[in-house]
């Protein structure tokens, strides 16, 4: 039922006619009309004046039907109001109590029936991506569902609005169910100038499994209330809508009537402000003061308006359990009807409840517990351990390995509870959901298929290491493991959730349909993760009758380690400190099994925090990585040296790539046209203070954030919440660094070269990462490889690419491969990467220029030397110089030849003269004399003129044979010019 304040002139108008003019017009037109009866008119108030006063006037129910309306009267003050459970009698202008079977909020209005959209409410859907994608959102409005109203679940933005004018400060409250983080849900208030109120809780917190109440104060004046949702799930069929009910608004001026209770509720006493729901197996009609009991063959749920015929009982209407163990360690097998029981044992074809009381041997106590004198299982004291029988104290030098391990299910453990949650209206006590059955705990049949069968385990926290300095570096606090099984005929689902509480958690993993017996483990990394919940739903589609009660989920074993106040099934040796207290081994040490002696791990090794016993606790870091100070993780300083086949080494420095980078794949679209991306965030390398890659889920106020080397999230462009994108579904694909190398395989992780073919001679440098989180599909966890490829041309934005055949970065969802091309992935340049070019010598100047080698695969390092200029000598100069030297040498040679030739001729002359003188004296040897011209001789007088001959004649004379006396014949000329022949 909804209520509206009976206000006159609640809308803002440009002009208001005088009241007396309106009454005068009524009297003029009503001369021939009958006198009005009380049933022909009603009272309303005029608008308040500046003094806060108003008038009460009578208005006909139908215009121009009667005359003689009561005169206007002075009204109550505008601030006047009645209490809850009362209404304002407009005739007497006094507050009166509501009669039994009716209710009133006094100064408020309430909306608790949603068979149709109440007057005053507006709902519509809009497309936030209208500029990019054509999407029809006309049908994406809020839908009334009887007891509540449900939001849309698609990618459109669905808005529910209600406007009201308050005469004094008031409030609005409503109940909501917000179970799905795939939807944005916000509530805000605006005034008539479209200014939003400064409400801190605008963004609603998810409720997960139960209804929650939200309360907001309202200001005096016009208020417009908005409930808005936007879906961002990639599969709208699996999204659960936001549900609203019981909207109540206070602060209106008055209410002039009480409203009857809706069917299924009642108000037994006058002056009720609310109607109470009818208990189970009873019903009521509208305006009831009491609820009527259903007949024996019929039943009704809480708040029902009618009774339904009980169906025949069958095997899915009961379950079995065990009684506590007696002194003989025996238990009874008991069969019980599901509560509330709605089936009939007397109907045709009904089955009877099996006989209870069969005695069975009690299962043993769980590890860490012992059997007390009353045959019950109790936990062993601190410092003791047991295998389920008796407790034994840990010996000196050892400590208990605490935790919880449940593998026998005779009683529900004290830190576990079972409950049923349903989206339907229900304020009853929670009914049975999970029941113990000796070797397992299982889901009992429910009263409806859409209900969630919840099982919650709560621990107080986790023990920190003995050495408090290891708190920051020790990422793994605990681990929870369980063995389960599901069997379903429909589309059932089993959820595993973790968080701060049952109502503040997130879904870790889910399994649909039938699943064979299997185990699952989850690593706890935060001390605030203390609640673990299993939720089983048989069918998400509501049906009139239950059809899948035979579907079930079983949990065989639940084990959680390192829990505070836990019990121990064994003890382990520990290193001894002062006063024989247990302490942790020093960093980089492991404990010898069976002793308390700590031994150093091999160099460059880390030690797993969860296993520090034995040499296998030491794990050597991969290639080109080193340990941190605590020896708990392997790091890379972003520097690498790679030795080539020619003996030279390539030195890399990836420090400029150590900042967090992100890359998105090509856009994807849902069936409704919503655009989304898969975004990777990368923190490539660095020391302990490196920048971490971070992925968030900002859909809800309970922000989920994770960090590591590589993570992935789903990004949806949007303007919701004042942010440019919506990030959801984050998960890590690289928590730890395995190695950095040019090899294509490291520690069983491969980076196929055919994913990114290369035509360069420089090898790719590959970073290998491994994620610690396992999933149903990736039982060995996820891993990522990032290939760094040198690309000196990437001067602006680096290029991060995905394999061509796997455009999302992965083909199987477990192994991820990326290629990062950057100039900062190149080795630094050196002298061997450039060459020099000398120019032609022009005008005595030669220029030397240095250029990079072709197909340059380096960046940074040495720079190119500047151009140099040097003096030089041209070829023309040397040619001229050679010709000049040759000419001078030839002239000098000729001169010398002529000189010696002349000297030779003179000697020949003297010799001839000497020989002629010797011939005249016959056989007398000449006296020693000089061949030179003696003093007083006149060379001119003794000249012998030879006959002038040609060049060939001279050659002939030189070749003339000697005479028999050994002398040559020389032709001579006398001073008179006659020719003689001398022999």
C-alpha positions, 0 to 999 in steps of 0.5 A: 500500500502506498500513501500520498499527502493531500496537498494543494498546489504542490507544484510551482506555478508562475501565477496563482489566482486569488482564492476569493475569485475562484469561489466567486466563479463557483457561486456564479456557475452553481445557481441551479445546482443542489446543496452539497452533502459531506460525501460530495466534497473534501477538504484541502489546505491552501499553500502556506503564506510567508507567515506559515499560515494556510486556509482550509477550503472545501472542494467538490469531488466532481466539478459543477455537481453541487453548491453550498460548500462550507466557507473557508476556515483558518487552517493549522500551521504549516508545521503542524503534524500528527504522530505515527498511527494518527491522521488529521481529521480535516473536519475538526482539524485534529489528530485521530488514531487510526482504526484497527486494520489500518496504519499511518506514518503520521507525517510520512508516506510508505510504499510496501506493495509493488504489484504495479508501479505506484503513482508518483514513481518514474522508471526508465533506462538509458544507454551510457554508450549512446555515442559509441554503440546503438543499444535499445534501453527502453525496456531496461526499467525497474519492474514491480514484483509484488513484495518488492521492485527489481532493477534491470540486469543488462548494461543499460542504466536503470533509474527509479525516481520519486519526487516529494515536497517536504514541509519540514526536515524528514527522512527516507528509509528503504530495505534493499538487497544488493547481492551482485558486484557486477552492478553499480548501485547508487542512491542520491537525492536532488533538490528542485535545482538538480543539486545533489545532497552531500550524502556520504553513502551515495554508493551502496554497499553490497549485501550478498545474502540478506536484506539491509536497511538504508536511511538518509535525512532529507531537507525541507522543500522539494526532494527528488529521490533516485535509485540508479543501477548500471550492469557491467557483467559480460553475461547478463543472464547470470547477474542478480538484480537489485531489489527494493522494498518498504520505502518510507518517507517522513516530513510531509505536512500531514496525512488525512487518512489511514490506509488499510493493511495489505493482504498477508498483514494485520493491525490488531490495535488502533493507532498502528504505524505498521502492519505485522505479517501473518505467521506461517500457516495463516493468512489475512485479507486486506484491512485485517485485524487478525490472521486466519489459520489455514485448514489442516490440508493447506499451508501458507508462508509468512505474510501470505494472503491465501492458503495453498493445498499441501502437496504429498510428501516425498523423499526430498521433504526430509533429511537425515542427521545424527545425534551426539555420541553417547558414552558408548561412542554410538549415535542414532541415525535420525530423520527429520522433516524439512522446516517449515513442513508444507507437505502432507503425509496423508495425501495420496501417494505421500511417503512416510518419514523413515523410522529413526533410531538406528544405532551407528558407531560414532566417527572419530574426533577430528584431528586436534580433538579428543574424547572427553568423559561424556564422549564428546569431542573437545579441542586439545589444550595449547601445546598439545596435539592429537590424531582424534583420540588422546592429546599428547604434549609437544616435546621440547624444541617443538611447537604445534602446527595449529589450524582446523581440519574437519573430516568427520561430521558428527556435529556441526563445528562450533565455528561453523553455522548453517543458514538459508537465504532467500530473495523472497520476503521472509522474516522467519528464523533461518531453516536448515541448510547444511546437515552433518552426515558422518563422513560429510556435510550436505545440503538438505532439501529446501522449501524453494529452489532459488534459495541459497544454502549457506555454510560459513566458517569463521576464524579469529585470525592468523598467527604471525611469524615469530619474527615480526619483521617478516610480516610485510614480506611474508605474503602467505598467511594461511591456506584453506582447502576443501574436498567437495562434490555436487550432483544436479539435474538443473543448472545448480551452482556452488559458490565459495566466498571469502571476506571479513564476514558472511555479509561482507565477502567476495566470490572466489570461485564457483562450480556449475552443474554436476562435479565429481569429488575434487579438492580446491585450495585458496591462499589467504594473504590478508588478516582481514579474510576471516570468513569463508562461506559456501553457498549452494543454489539449485536453480536461479529461475523462480518456479511455483513449485520446487523441482530440484530438491534432489540436487545436492552439494557435499563437503567431505573435508575442510582444512585451514592452516595457521589459524589463531585458537586452532588445534594441532594434529602434529608438532614440528621442530623449531629453532630455539631462542632465549628461554627455549622459546621457538623462533624463526630460522634466520632469513635464507635458512631452513630447518633440518627435519627432526631437529631444531637446527637451522641450515643456510640455503644455497646461495641465491635461494628463497625459502617458502614461508609455509614450508621451512623444513628440509632442503626442499624448502629452498628454491633457487632463483631463476636466471638473472634474478636475485633474492630480496633481503628476507629471502622470500622472493626473487627480484630483478634489478632490470639489468642483464648481460647476454653473451653472444656466440662471437664472445661479445656481451650485450648489456641491457638496462630496462630501468626505464621500463620498470614503471607500471604500464598497461595495455588493452586488447581490441574492444569486445561487445556483449550481446547487448552491445556493451563495449569492454576491454581486457586490460593488463597492468604490468610492473616489469622489474625492480627492487623491493621498492618497485612499482607494483602493477595494480588491478581493482574492482571499483564496481561497489564501495567495497573496493577489491584491489590486488597487486603483483607483477602482472594482473588483468581486469575487465574495463568498461568505458563509462561516465558512471560515478564520475570516473572514466572507466569501470574496472571489474573481475581483477585477477593476478597472472604473475605474483612472482618473478621466475627468471629473465633470459633469452631462452624460450623455456624456464621452469616448465614455462614456455614462450613459443617463438612462433607467437611473435616471429622476428626477423632480427638477429638480436634475441628477445629478452623474456621475463617469466612470471607465475601466479599463485592462485589456482582455479578450476580450469588452471589447477597449476595456476596461471603464468605470463611471459613478456618478450622484450624486443629491441625497436629503436624506431619506437620513439613515442609510445611503446608497442605491447602486442598480443599473439595474432592467434590469441588476441586476448593474450591467452588461448587457454586462460592459463598461459598469457603471452605478450610482446613489448617492443621498445627502444629501451629494450635495446642494448646501449650503442658502442663504437662498433655500431657506427662507421666513418665516411670521409669526403672528397678533398675540396680546396684543401679541406676534407670532412669526416662524418660518422653514421650508424650502421644499417639495421641499427639494434641499439639505443643510448650508450655512446653518441655519434662523434661530431663531424671533423674537418682536416687539411688535405692536398689535392691530386692536381697539386701532386701532378703539377709537383711531379711534372715540375720535378720531372722537368727540372730533373730532365734539364739537369740531366741534359746539362750534365750530359752535355758537359761530360760529352764536351769534356770527353771530346776534348780528351779525345782531341788531346789523345789524338794529338798525342798519338800523332806526335808519337807517330812522327818520332817513330818508336820514341816514347813521348815524354810524360806530359799532361793531356791538359792544355799547358800554360801558354798554349792556345786552344784555338790554334790547335783546333781540329775541325772534323767533317760534319756528319749526319747522326747516322754517320756518327753512329757509323764512325763510332762503329768503325773497326780498328786497324791492324795496329790497334788504332782507330781511323779518325778523319781530321781537318787541317787548319786550312780546312782540308780533310785528313784521315788519321789512322 
